[in-house]
Amino acid sequence: MAPLDGITILDLTHVLAGPFCTQSLQDLGARIIKVERPGTGDDTRAFPPFVQGESAYFATLNAGKQSIALDLKTEADRAIFERLLARADVLVENFRPGTMDRLGYGWEALSALHPRLIYAAVSGFGRTGPDAMKPAYDMVVQARGGVMSITGETNGPPVRVGASIGDIVAGMFLAQGILAALYDRERTGRGALIDVAMLDSQLAIQEHSVAITTATGVPPGRTGSRHPTITPFATFRASDGFFVIAAGNDAMFARLCDVLGLKLADDPRFATNAARCENHALLKRLIEAVTLGQTVAHWLSVLDGAGLPTARVQDMAEVLRDPQILARNMVVPVTPHPGGPRFIATGNPIKMSTLDDPSALPPAPRLDGDREAILRWLDGGKAG
């Protein structure tokens, strides 16, 4: 049995933060019933890229889930939804705060009817505060949460992080909250309300920015690929590309100097991490004067041999061929529907002795494709 076998989650979410959360829980064995809008379903069904007319974006975020299309403003579909609520362990939604209340399915109403139900909500700004009702997307919270202020090259414009961390991090925190609430329910017999804001989540991941600002009174700026408080911890150029060196302490820096043939470990400008941070631009020039003379492959071999943390800056095509990634089942096919397209998705990064690590994922659901199986289950049949 997988850790979450027997847990049923009603997933009313769309786009990224909520589906990312529920995909993580599906990977851990939960049954995810995706409740979608009739006709269009999750917005991401219309997101490119497409293979044979189906969205690869949607497929990789919804593998193994079930779909039923319900209009919660019609009596017939509300009746089905209420039967689902009676069987569910968790409801997950990412509507603007107040939307579910107006439908009659807010936390207070559902908790009174179903005291064991866990209600998990993710939104841009959370359910409280002056901006609770404002709309938000990933870029909005990256900007407002300070992430863009520290992303980009020195003296350059602020830059959005390439991955949608505004959504993804919120989805991760939401999954953590759901797991904690499931554990707490075993002790108390009661469900809980989980309220995760994308903006809050952006602040929570910026440990060094908060520390620097509160300790010095000066917010950090953009430093490109360089770490603001550890040096050398950055991207460097070789003759044929870029690689990173992460020398996180004085001993590693001394070893790096030996490998590069630089007599800098005892130089007062570089002898301590604080001094190296102060003189980071000069140190980068001195290191690159050496590294530009050889290829990335050469330096990876030399630095690996010295036990120094390093890596090539890989594009996604290279990542998908990386032997370490492949050995960990982190690139897996999504099993196609009969006659449907084949997709590639990321595997489950949570490896557990009690959890199978599959080499393929089940298909993402067709819109409303599991209605009959879900209704049979509600009538006392097998889950399907």
N, C-alpha and C positions, 0 to 999 in steps of 0.2 A: 504494500500500500504506500502511496505517496503521502507526504505529510498532511496535505489538505484534502485527501480523499473524503468524500461525504459532505464537504462544505459546498453549498450552493450560493452563488453570487449573482444577483440581478444587476446587470451592467447597463446603465442608462447613459453612459458617457459617449463622447464622440471626439474626433480629431486625435489628440496625442496624450495629454496628461493622464486622463482617466483610462483610456485603452492601454497605455503603457503599464499602469498599475495593475489592471486586471490581467494583462498578459503575463506579468510576473507571477501572479497568483495561480493562473492556469498552469504555468510551468511547474508549480509546486503541487499540482494535483486537484485544484478546485474546479468545480463545474461552473463555467461562466455562461449565463444566458443573457445574450445581448438583446436588449429591448430597443428597437430602432423605429424611426419614423417610417410610416408606410410610403411607398413610392420611391423615396430617395435614400433612406437609411443614413448611416454615418457619412458625414461630409467627405471623409477620405476615400470613400468608394469612387469619388470623381477626381481624386488627385493622381497626377502622373507620377512616375512612368507607368505605362500600360503594357500588358502582355496579353495578346488575344482579347483586347477590350476590357481586361480586368486590372485593377490597380495593384501594383506591387507594394505600394505604401500600405494600403489597407491589409493586404495578405500577411505582411510581416508583423503587424501589430495585433492581429486577431486570429492567429492560428489556433485551431482546436476549440474555438468558442462555438456556441450555438446562437442562432438568430431567430427572433420572432418580431414581426412588425405590429406595433400597437399604437393606436391613436388614443391617447389618454383623455381626450375630450368626448369620446363616444361611450355610451353605456356598455355596449357589448365588449369592447376592448378593456374598459375599466374593470369589468367583471373578471376577465381573464387575468389582468394584472393583479387584482386583489387575491386571487387564488395563488398566484405566484408568490406574493408577499407572505402568505401563510406558510409557505414551504421553504422560504429563503432564510439563509443565515445573515447575509450582508446585502445591502443596497448601496450601489455606488453611483453618484451623479456629479456632473460638472456644469450644471446650469447656473445662470446668475442667481445669487441668493434671492429667495422669495418665490422662484418659479414653481417649485414643488409644493409650497404652501398654497399657492393659488389653485393648484390642481387638486388640493385636498390630501396630498401625500407628503407633507412636511414632517420634520423630525418629531414634533410634539404629538401630532395625530398618530403617526405610525407607532411610536413608542408606547402609546396608551393601548393600542390594539395588539401589538406584537412586542412585548417587553424584552424578548431575547434578540430582536433584530438589531444589527449593527448598521448604522446609517453613516456612510462615508461620503463627504462632499469636498470637492476641490474646485477652487475658483481663483480669479485673478488676485483679489484682495481680501478674501475671507468673508465670513458672515457678520463681522463686527467692524467698527471704525467708520470714519466719515466717508470713505471711498468704497465701501462694500458693494455698492450697486454699479460701479463703473465697469465697463467691459475691458478685457485685457487679452493680449496675445503674448507669445514668448518674447518678442522684441520689446514690448512695452515694459515688462518686468525686468528684463535684462538692463534696460536703460534706467528705470526708476530705482532698481535695487542696487545700482552701483557697479554691476559687472562690466558694463560697456566703458565705464570711466577708467578701468584698469586694463582694458583689452585694446591692443593696437600698438603701433610703434611710438617710441618717444617723440613728442612734438607732433604726432600725426593725429588724425581725427579718431574719435571713439569708434570701435568696431564691435559688431555683434559676434558672439562666439558662434562658430560654424554649426555646431550641434545645438538642437533646441533645448538647452539646459533649463530654460524657464519652465517648460512643460515637464521635461524628463525628471528633474530633481523633485518637483512637486509630486509626480507620480510615485517616485520611490518613497518619499515621506508618507504618502497616503497608504501605500502597501504596508509600511512599518506600523502605522497606526491601526490598520485592520488586523494585523497579526497580534498586536498587543491587546486589542479589544477582544479577539477570539479567546486569548489566554485568560483575560480577566473574566470573561463570561463563564468560564469553567468554574471559577471560584464564587462568583456572585449570582450567576443565573440570569444576569441582565445584560442587555446590549448597551451600546454607547454611541454618542454622536462624535464623529471625527471631522474636524474643520481644518483643512489645509489650504493655505494661500500660496499662490505662485510667488508673490512678492516676498512673503516671509521666507520662503525656501531659498530665494536668491541671497538674502542676507545671511542665512544660516551656513552657507558654504564658503563664506569669505572670512575665514579665521584670521588671516594675516592682515587684511585690510582693516578689519575692526581693531585689531591689536595696535597697528601702526597709528591709526587715527586717534584712538583714545589715549595712547601713551605719549604721542608727540603733539597732538593737536593739528597735525597736517595730514590731510588725506593723501594716500599714494596715488601716483599718476600712472600713465602707461609705460611699460617697460619692455614691450615686444615679447620675445620668448624668454627673456631673462627673469629669474625669480627675484623678487624685490629684496629679500633678506638673506639669500644664500648665494655665494659666488665662489667658483664658477658653476653655474647651474643654468645653462642656456644652449642655444643653437650655434653651431660653428660651421664654417665652410671648409670643405675639402676640395680637391681639384675637380671633382665631378659631381658635387652635390652637397647636401646638408646632413649633419648628424648632431646629436645632442651629447653633451657631457654633463653629468650630475655628480660633482665632487662635493659631497654634503658635509665634510668635516676637514679639519686640518691634516689628519693622516692621509685622507684620500687626495688632498691637494698636493701633499709632498710626493705621493706616488705618481700623480699625474705629471708633476714637474720632472721626475726621473724618466718617465716614459717619453716625454717630449724633448728631453735634453735641455730643459730650462732651469737655471739656477735661481729660482725665485722663492723657494719655500722659507728662506730666512730673511728675505728682503723685507724691511719694515713696512713697505707699502702693501705687502701681500701676506704677511706672516700670520695674520688672524682673519677670521671671516669678516669682522667689521671693517678691517683695513681693505680687504679685497672688494667688499661692497662699495667702499668709498672710491676705489680706483678701478671699478669694473670695466670702464671703456678702455683704459690702457691695457689691462690684463687681457681683454678680448683681442686686441690688436697683436699682442705678443704671442698669444696662443695661435691665432690664425696665421701668423707669419710662418709658423711651423706646419700647421695642418693643411694649408693650401698646397703644400709640396707633395701630397700623396692622396690617394683615392679614399672614398668613404670606406670601402671594403678593407683597405689596409688599416685604417684607424680603428675600425670595429674589432679587427683581429688583435691588434696591439693592446687596446684598452680592455677587451674581454680577458686577454691573457694576464693582465695586471689586476683583474678583479674590480675594475672600475665601472660604474653604471654608465651605459651608453646605448644608443640606438640610432639606426638610420631613420630619417624623417620619411615615412612611407606614405604613398598615396593609397586610396582604398583598394585599388586593384592589387597592389603589393600586399596589403593587409590580408586580403582574402586568400592569398597564396601562402601566407606565413606558416611555416611548419608547426610552430608552437600553437598558433590559433587553431590549426586543423587538428592537432593532437588533442585539443581540449574540447572537441565537438562544438566549436563556436561558429562554424559556418556549416549550416545544414539546409537541406532542401525542404520545402513545404510540399507535402504530398498533394498532387493535383486532384481535383474532382475528375470523374470520368470525362475525358475529352477536354479538360480544362488546362490552363497554362501551368508550367512549373516555375516556382519562385525559389529564391535563395533568401534565407533569413539568418539572423544571429541565433546562436544557441542559448541555453540557460547558463548564466555565469555563476549560479549558485550550485556548487557541486556538493552533494551530501551522500553519506554512506547508505542512507535509507531511501534514496531517490534515484530512479533510473535516469541515465543521461542519454537520451535518444539520439540516434544519428539522423533522424528525420522528424519533421513536425507534421501534425495532422493539418488538413486544409482549413483555410478560413471559411466561414459560412457564407452561403448565398443569402441574400436578403430574404428574410422570412422562410428560409429553407428548412428550418427545424420545427415549424409550427406544429405539424402533426405529431412528431415525437414528443414535443413538450406537452401538448394537450393529452396525449396518452398517459404520460407520467402523472399529470395532475389528476387523471381519472383512476390512478392506482396502478398504472403499468410501470415498466422499468424506465430508468432515467433516459436511456437511449443515447 
